[in-house]
Amino acid sequence: MTTSYKLNTPIGVLQIFASQDALTSIQLVSEKQETQTEIPPEGVIKQAVQQLQQYFSRELKQFDLPLDWTGATAFRQHALQAAMQIPWGMVITYGELSKLSGNDRAARACGGALAKNPFMIVVPCHRVIGSDGSLHGFSAEGGLKVKQWLLEFEGVQFKNGRVAR
């Protein structure tokens, strides 16, 4: 059985889905602030809510939550797990993520894997940028505007619309 909870955040409303044992997804469902789910969260969702609140108050830099990878190909799971190694406030390119994933020539495939990231923020796909420092694809509602907000929130500097590296 899957349960869900809506959490108001600075970027909008995140809907958190979980089974009894693990998160199944986190999605940005609305840019506008809606009412949070009234029922207090329990179990894995409660852990996710606490960690997301700590993230948005800059108290948490690395998430520690059980993730349900059901439905992810081995490559996508490997690419997303590699993205989880990118530290707070740092960025890497799709090519660097490809190398970190163990396949030097899979930058586009890594981009495709990130586009299907079911665990927004927990798997920090927002920390992956183009080789020229530009922001590319962000499948969450709000797109690149949200990606840039998350990076700036983590202290990443921009110059002329590109990440200053």
Summary of the structure (lengths in Angstrom):
residues: 165
radius of gyration: 15.4
end to end distance: 44.4
largest distance: 47.1
contacts: 484
relative contact order: 0.15
helix: 33%
strand: 21%
